Amino acid sequence: MERILVVDDTHFNRDLLEQILTEEGYRVELASSAAEALEAVGRGDVDLVLLDIMMPGVSGTDALVELRRDYTATELPVIMVTAKDQSDDVVDSFARGANDYVVKPIDIPVLLARMRTQLDLRHLIHLKDEFLTIASHDLKGMLMKVHGYASLAQGAVPPGATMTRETHEMLKKLNLCAWRMQRVVVDFLDFQALSEHRLEIEPGLIDIDLIAREIVDLHAPCAEEKNLDLHFEPGCGHVSLSADAKRVRQVIENLVDNAIKFSLPDGRIEVRTARREKDVFCEVRDEGPGLTDNDLKWAFSRYTKLSSRPTGHETSHGIGLAICKHLVGLHGGEIGVRNNEGAGATFWFSLPLK
C-alpha cells in the first residue's frame, strides 16, 4: 500500500486530499509546512509527495530543492500543486526537480492519473534495479550450482554406465535450480505484463491433483535441504477442470516455494486439494512465523513484501503473490491467506467448476 505525503498549509485542502486518497486505497500522511514535510520524508516510507508551492516561510519550491539533495526524481516522485500556471513557474518547478504538477482547483481524476503514472514508473525502475541485483547475485549463484551438479553427474556416469541413485538425486537438484532461475525470470516478465494489463489465460482441461503432485515432487529436494516434511494430500479425485494448466501450476508453485522459503528447518508443509460443490480448492499450510495483521491485509497487493524474511537466505522479490491473485481472478476464482491456530500460515485458492 503506497504512502502519499500531502503538503499544504491550508487545513481544508489537506483534509480533502486525505479523504480522496484514502478512498482510493493510499496511506496518507499530512504536513502543513516545508519543515514538517522534510521531517516526514526523513522518517522514510514515503512513496510520493504532493507539494504545495505557495506556503508561508519556506516555499514548496525551496523544499523541493532540499528533497532533491537526498532523493532523485525516480526515488521520490514529487508532484507540485499550485494555483500558479504561468509557464515560467512550471519551468522553474521542473528545473528544480519536480516530476509533474497540477493546478488548483485540482482536477481529481487528472491528479490520480498523474500520481499512478509516477508511482508505476518508480516501481518499475525499482523492479529493474532489483532484477539486476538478483541477476548478478542469485541467478549467478544458481548457475554455479547448475554447473557444479552437471559436472558431478557427468563425472559420475560416463557413457554406457548405469545411473546411480546419488547421481539421480543430483539431477533432481539441478532441475530444481534451473526451475528457480526460470521462475525468477517468468515472474518479472509476468509482472511487467500485469502492469500493462497483458496477462492472459488459455483454458483447457486439467487435473489439479496431478499438477500439485508434480510440483510437490519437484520441490522435494529443496524441502529435504531444510529437513522439511513436504506432504501432499490429494482430494479432487482426478476431476477435469477447465483452466490454464500453466497458470494454475504457476500459482501452486509460488505458494509451495514460499512455504519452503519461510519455514524453519524441521517443520512440516502440507499441500491439500479438495473438490467441493461448486469449485476445487487447494491450500498450502506451513509452520513458519505466520503473518502480521498488515501482512494479512496487503499480502496479495502489488509491490508488497511480507515482514518475515526467508529462513535459508533465499530470494523473495515480493511480486509472486500479486501475480497469483491476478491469475486466480482471471479464472473467476478466489485466493486468500489465514494464520494457523498453532504456528504458520495457510495460503489457499479456489477455482470454479464450469
N, C-alpha and C positions, 0 to 999 in steps of 0.2 A: 504494500500500500504506500503510495508516494506521498511525501510530506511537502506541502507548499507553505512558504513563508510569505504572508501578506504584510506589506509595509505601507502604512498610510496614517497620516496624523489626524484624520477625521474618523471619529468613532463610528458613525453611520456607515461609511464606506467599508471599514474593516468588518463590521458585523454582517453586512450584506454579502460580501465576498465569502466570508466564513460559512454562512448558511448555504450558499450556492455550491461551493466547492465540496463541502461535507456531503451534500446530497448527491454529488457526482462521484463519491467514493474516495475522496482525497482526505488525508490527515492535514489539518490546517493549524499553523502557528501564527500568532499575530504580533506585530511590532508597531509602535506609534512614532518611532523616530529612527534616524540612521544609526544612532548608538545602540538601540535595542536590536536592530536588525543585525549589526555586526556581531553582537554578543550571541544572538540566536544561531547564526551561521557558525560561529566559533565552537558552539556546543556540538556541532555535527548533525548528521541525519537530515539535512535539508536537500531536497531534490530540485527545487525550482523556486525562484524569488519573483514575486510581483512587487515592483518597487516604484512607489510614487515619486515623481520628480520634485514637485513643489512642496517642500516641508520646511518649517522654521528651523533655524540653526544650520546644521549640516544638510545640504540638499541631497536628493536622491542620486544625482549625477556624481557628486563627491563621494557618496557611499559606494557607488559602483566602482569608482577608481580604487577604493580601498579593497573591495572584494576581488578585483582583478589582480591585485598584488599576490594573492594566495590561491586563486582558483581560475582556471581557464574557462572559456565560454562553453566548452563541452563538459567540463567537470561540474559546473554550477550554472545552468542557464538562468539569465535574468531578463525578464520582460518589463520594460519601463511602462508605467501607467501615468499618463499626462493629460492635462487639459490643453496643452500647447501642441499644435500640429503644424507649426511652421517648419519648413524644410531644414532650416539651419539647426533647429532644436533636435530634429530627428537625426540629422547627420552627426551632430555632436554626441548624441547618445550612442550611436553605432561606433563612432570613433573611440569612445571610452570603454567599449567592450560589451554593449548591450546585444542580446541575441535577437530581440524583437521589441515592438512597442504597440500599445493600444491607446486610443484616445478616449477621454471622458466626454460625455457619459458612455460607459462601457457597453459595447455590443456583446452580450454574454456568449452567444454561440460562436462568435469570432474569437473571443478570448479563449474559450475552451478548446477550439480547434488549434489555435496557435500554441497553447500550452501542450496539447497532446503531441504536436509535431516536435517541439523542443525536447519533451520527455522521451519520446521514442528514439530520437536521434541520439540523445545522451545514453540511453540504454543500449542501443546498437553499437555505439562506439565502445562502451564498457564491455559488451559481449565480445566484440572483436579483440579487445585487449586481453580478455580472459581466455579466449580461444588460443591466442598466440602464446599465452603463458602455459596453457595446458599442452599445446603442441610442442613447445620447447622443453617441457619438463615431463609431463605424464605420458604423452604419446611416445616420447623418446625412451622413457623407461620401459614402457610396454614393448616397444620394438626390440630393445635389448633382450627382454625375456623371450620374445618370439625367436630371435636369433639363437639364444642360448639353448632353448628347448629343441629347436630344429637341429642344431649341431649335435646335441647329445643323442637325439633319436637317429640321426644319420650314422653316427659312430657306433651306436648300439646294435643297429640292424643293417648289416651290409647286404648287398644284393643276394637274394636267394635264401637268406636266413629267416627263421620264424620269429615273428614279433613277440617279445616277452610282455608280461603284464606291466612291468615297470615302464617299458617304452610306450605302451598304450596309454598309461597314465600321463606321461609327458606330453603325448599328442593331445590329450584332452585339455591339459593346461595351456598348450599352445593355441588350441582352438578357442579357449575362453579369452586369452589375451587378445587374439585377433578380433573376437566379438566385441570386447570392451573398446578397442580402438575404433571399430566401426560404429559402436553406439555413440561415442563422443561426437563423431563427425555427423552422423544422422540426426542427433538431437539438435545440433547447432543449425543444420540445414533446415530441419523441420520448424525450428523456432523462427527462422527467417521467413519461411513460408507462412507460418501462423501470423506473424506481424503484418504480412502483406495479404492476408485472407486467401491464401492459395492452398491451404492444407485440405486435402480431399480424401474420400474413401472409395474403394472399389469392392462392393459387396459380392459375396459368393457363399456357398455352403461350407461351414466349418464345423469341426469337432473341438470344442473348447477344452474338454478333458485331455485330448491328445496334445493340443498346443501347450497346456500347462505342464503336462508330464515331460515334454521335450525340454521346456525351459528349466524345470527343476533338475533334470538330468544334466543339462549344460552347466548349471551353476553349482553342482555338487562339489567339484574340486575346489572352487573358491570358498564354499562353506566349510569344507574339511580343513582348509588352511587356518581358519579361525576356530576350529573344533566346534562348529555349529551343527546341530541336528536339523537338517532341512528335510521336512516331511511333507508328502503330498497325499491329500485325501480327496479322490475324485467323487463327484456326486451327481453329474449330469447324465450319466447313463448313455454316453455317446450320442446325445441328441444333436441333430443337424440344425445349425443356427445360420441365419442369413446375416453375414458380417464380413468385414475385410480381414482376412486371416493375418496379413502382415501387420495391420494396425492393432488388432487385438493382441497379437504376440508382443508388439512393442509396449503396450500398456502393462501386460503381466511381467515382461522383462524388467521394466522400470521399477515396478513395485517389489519384485523379488530382489533385484540388485540393491535397491535402497535398504531393504530389510537386512541384507548381509552387511552392507556398509555401516549401518548404525547399530548393529547388535554387538554386545560384548561377547568375548570368547566364552565358549562352553554353554551358550544359550540354545534355544530352540526356535525354529521358524516353521510355521505351519501354513501351507497353501491349500485352500479348500475351494471346491466348486459345488454348486447345487442347482438343481432345476426346480423352479417354483412355478406357480400357476401361470404367470404371465411373462416371466423372464428367467434368464440364467444368471447366476450370482457367483462371483469369485472374490475371495478375500485372502490377504496375506497378513498373518499375525506374527509379531516378533516380541522379543523380551528385552528390547533396548530401553533407553531412558524415557521413552514417551515424549509427548509434545506439550508445550506450554499453551495457555489459553490463546495467545497471539498466534502461535503456530497453527492451532486448530482452525482459527478464523481465516488465515490467509495462506494455508498450505498449498492451495492449487492456483494461487494468483501468479501472474507473470512477474518475473524478476525477484521472487521471494525465495530466500534461503532459510531453512529451518534453523532454530537456535542451537540444536545439537549438532555436533560435528562427527564425521565418520570415525570409527574406533580403530581403524587399521591404516590410517594415513591415506585413505583412498580420496579420490577427487569427487567433489559434489558441486556442480555448476548451477544448480537451482532452477533449471528450466524443464526438467523431465516431467514433473507433476503437472505443470501448466499444459504441456503437450498432451498428457494423459487425459486431463479434463476435457480438452477440446475434442480429442478423438472419440472419447466415450459419448460426448454430446452430439457429435455428428452421427452416431449410431442411434440416437434417441434414448440413450441410457443415462444412468446416474453414477456418480462417484463420490466417495466420502472417506472420512477417517474418524476414528474414535480412540481414546485411551482405554487400555485394558484395566480391569479391576486390580490386578496384581501389578505387573510391570509391562512396559512396552506399549505398542500401538497396533491397531489393525486398520489397514487400508483396504477398501473394498470398491467394487464396481458391479453394476448390473447392466445387462443388455436385453432389450425386449425380444420376446419370441413373436415373430411375424409369420 
